[in-house]
């Protein structure tokens, strides 16, 4: 069985590789970004399963997941995360992901999940999927309105103001006004910095 683990945290990659190798019969390779993972998919022998970290560079929400799934003749791709919500997991499964794995899962359960997905089944941890999401207190989130949070989510997904306006069914000038207020509240000078702050603080 061949597995590709794409995660920007080296320690996490090494831990996952160790878990899978110790289980026996699993050849695990790694990548640090979505682009690197796609490059390996194109050049390496076919993988039975690709595992993508939800928050690594290039993912842009679920865009990296769908991009990877469409490569070549298609392959099984699972989402792995320690921060993603149940809603995100459900969305990933909805677009055809092989499954969702929480980084907090015990090693044995994770290995079993990988084997399960690699043979063609869809997996998601029952406890995670049935436990209601509990909103965490975030000082920055408390400063933002619902609309400003939508702006932040849009820009972290790489959307332009026009695309955000179309998604929310509002006018582009309105988006620009909300963005201006958003930047002021979180102390960002531009879109790139706002996206970085959102990532670093767990806002999106």
C-alpha positions as CSV (number, residue, x, y, z in Angstrom):
1,X,0.0,0.0,0.0
2,X,1.4,3.4,-1.0
3,X,0.4,6.6,0.9
4,X,1.4,10.2,0.4
5,X,1.3,12.5,3.5
6,X,1.2,16.2,2.7
7,X,1.6,18.4,5.8
8,X,3.7,21.6,6.4
9,X,4.6,20.5,9.9
10,X,7.7,18.3,9.7
11,X,7.1,16.7,13.1
12,X,3.6,15.7,12.2
13,X,4.8,14.2,8.9
14,X,7.5,12.2,10.6
15,X,5.0,11.0,13.3
16,X,2.5,9.8,10.7
17,X,5.2,8.1,8.6
18,X,6.4,6.3,11.8
19,X,2.8,5.2,12.6
20,X,2.2,3.8,9.1
21,X,5.6,2.1,8.7
22,X,5.3,0.4,12.1
23,X,1.9,-1.0,11.1
24,X,3.6,-2.9,8.3
25,X,2.8,-3.2,4.6
26,X,2.5,0.6,4.1
27,X,5.0,2.7,2.1
28,X,4.6,6.3,3.1
29,X,6.1,9.3,1.4
30,X,5.7,13.0,2.3
31,X,5.3,16.5,0.9
32,X,5.2,19.9,2.6
33,X,2.8,21.8,0.3
34,X,-0.1,21.2,-2.0
35,X,2.1,22.0,-5.0
36,X,4.8,19.5,-3.8
37,X,2.1,16.9,-3.3
38,X,0.8,17.4,-6.9
39,X,4.3,17.2,-8.2
40,X,4.8,13.9,-6.5
41,X,1.5,12.6,-7.7
42,X,2.5,13.3,-11.3
43,X,6.0,11.8,-11.0
44,X,5.7,9.0,-8.6
45,X,4.1,5.6,-9.0
46,X,0.3,5.7,-8.2
47,X,-0.7,6.1,-4.5
48,X,-3.5,4.2,-2.9
49,X,-4.3,7.2,-0.7
50,X,-3.3,10.9,-0.5
51,X,-3.6,12.6,2.9
52,X,-3.8,16.5,2.9
53,X,-3.4,18.7,5.9
54,X,-6.3,21.2,5.8
55,X,-4.2,24.2,6.9
56,X,-1.0,23.8,4.9
57,X,0.1,26.3,2.2
58,X,-1.8,26.1,-1.1
59,X,-5.0,24.4,0.3
60,X,-7.2,27.6,0.1
61,X,-10.0,25.9,2.0
62,X,-11.1,22.8,0.1
63,X,-9.7,24.0,-3.3
64,X,-6.5,22.0,-2.7
65,X,-8.5,18.9,-2.0
66,X,-10.6,19.1,-5.2
67,X,-7.6,20.0,-7.2
68,X,-5.7,17.0,-6.0
69,X,-8.7,14.7,-6.5
70,X,-9.0,15.8,-10.2
71,X,-5.4,15.1,-11.1
72,X,-4.7,12.3,-13.7
73,X,-7.3,9.6,-13.7
74,X,-8.2,10.6,-10.1
75,X,-7.1,9.1,-6.8
76,X,-8.4,8.8,-3.3
77,X,-7.7,11.9,-1.2
78,X,-8.4,12.3,2.5
79,X,-8.4,15.5,4.6
80,X,-6.4,15.5,7.9
81,X,-6.5,18.2,10.5
82,X,-6.3,19.1,14.1
83,X,-8.4,22.3,13.8
84,X,-11.1,21.7,11.2
85,X,-14.7,21.8,12.3
86,X,-17.3,19.1,11.7
87,X,-18.8,21.4,9.0
88,X,-15.5,21.4,7.1
89,X,-15.3,17.6,7.4
90,X,-18.8,17.2,6.1
91,X,-18.0,19.5,3.2
92,X,-14.9,17.5,2.3
93,X,-16.9,14.2,2.4
94,X,-19.6,15.9,0.3
95,X,-17.2,16.7,-2.6
96,X,-16.0,13.1,-2.6
97,X,-13.0,13.0,-0.2
98,X,-12.0,9.5,0.8
99,X,-12.4,10.6,4.4
100,X,-11.5,12.9,7.2
101,X,-8.9,12.2,9.9
102,X,-8.5,14.1,13.1
103,X,-4.9,14.5,14.2
104,X,-6.0,13.8,17.8
105,X,-6.9,10.2,16.9
106,X,-4.9,7.4,18.5
107,X,-2.2,5.9,16.2
108,X,-3.9,2.5,15.9
109,X,-7.2,4.1,14.9
110,X,-5.5,6.3,12.4
111,X,-3.7,3.4,10.8
112,X,-7.0,1.4,10.6
113,X,-8.7,4.5,9.0
114,X,-5.9,4.7,6.4
115,X,-6.3,1.1,5.5
116,X,-10.1,1.4,5.3
117,X,-9.9,4.4,2.9
118,X,-7.2,2.9,0.8
119,X,-9.4,-0.1,-0.1
120,X,-12.1,2.2,-1.4
121,X,-14.3,3.1,1.6
122,X,-15.2,6.5,3.0
123,X,-14.2,7.2,6.6
124,X,-14.9,9.8,9.3
125,X,-14.6,9.3,13.1
126,X,-18.1,8.8,14.5
127,X,-17.5,10.7,17.7
128,X,-16.1,13.7,15.9
129,X,-18.9,13.8,13.4
130,X,-21.7,13.5,16.0
131,X,-20.3,15.9,18.7
132,X,-21.6,19.5,18.2
133,X,-18.9,22.1,17.5
134,X,-18.2,24.2,20.5
135,X,-17.2,27.7,19.5
136,X,-13.8,28.7,21.1
137,X,-13.3,32.1,22.5
138,X,-11.1,34.2,20.2
139,X,-10.3,37.8,21.2
140,X,-10.1,38.9,17.5
141,X,-13.3,37.0,16.6
142,X,-15.2,38.9,19.3
143,X,-14.2,42.2,17.6
144,X,-15.6,41.2,14.2
145,X,-19.2,41.2,12.9
146,X,-20.7,38.2,11.1
147,X,-20.2,39.9,7.8
148,X,-16.6,40.7,8.6
149,X,-15.9,37.1,9.4
150,X,-17.4,36.2,6.0
151,X,-15.0,38.6,4.4
152,X,-12.1,37.1,6.3
153,X,-13.1,33.6,5.2
154,X,-13.4,34.7,1.6
155,X,-9.9,36.2,1.5
156,X,-8.3,33.2,3.2
157,X,-9.8,31.1,0.5
158,X,-8.1,33.2,-2.1
159,X,-11.3,34.9,-3.4
160,X,-11.3,38.4,-5.0
161,X,-13.6,41.1,-3.8
162,X,-15.8,40.4,-6.8
163,X,-16.0,36.7,-6.0
164,X,-16.8,37.4,-2.4
165,X,-19.6,39.8,-3.5
166,X,-21.0,37.2,-5.8
167,X,-20.9,34.5,-3.1
168,X,-22.7,36.7,-0.6
169,X,-25.0,38.4,-3.1
170,X,-23.9,41.9,-2.2
171,X,-22.2,44.7,-4.1
172,X,-18.5,44.9,-4.5
173,X,-18.2,48.4,-3.0
174,X,-19.9,46.9,0.1
175,X,-17.2,44.2,0.3
176,X,-14.5,46.9,0.0
177,X,-16.0,48.8,2.9
178,X,-16.2,45.6,5.1
179,X,-12.6,44.8,4.2
180,X,-11.5,48.2,5.3
181,X,-13.2,47.8,8.7
182,X,-11.8,44.2,8.9
183,X,-8.2,45.4,8.3
184,X,-8.5,48.1,10.9
185,X,-9.9,45.8,13.6
186,X,-7.3,43.0,13.2
187,X,-4.4,45.3,12.5
188,X,-3.7,44.2,8.9
189,X,-2.3,46.4,6.1
190,X,-3.5,44.3,3.3
191,X,-5.2,41.0,2.2
192,X,-2.0,38.9,2.6
193,X,-1.4,40.1,6.1
194,X,-5.0,39.6,7.0
195,X,-5.0,36.0,5.8
196,X,-1.8,35.3,7.8
197,X,-3.3,36.8,10.9
198,X,-6.4,34.6,10.4
199,X,-4.3,31.5,10.1
200,X,-2.0,32.3,13.0
201,X,-4.8,33.1,15.4
202,X,-7.1,30.3,14.2
203,X,-9.8,32.7,13.0
204,X,-10.3,30.8,9.8
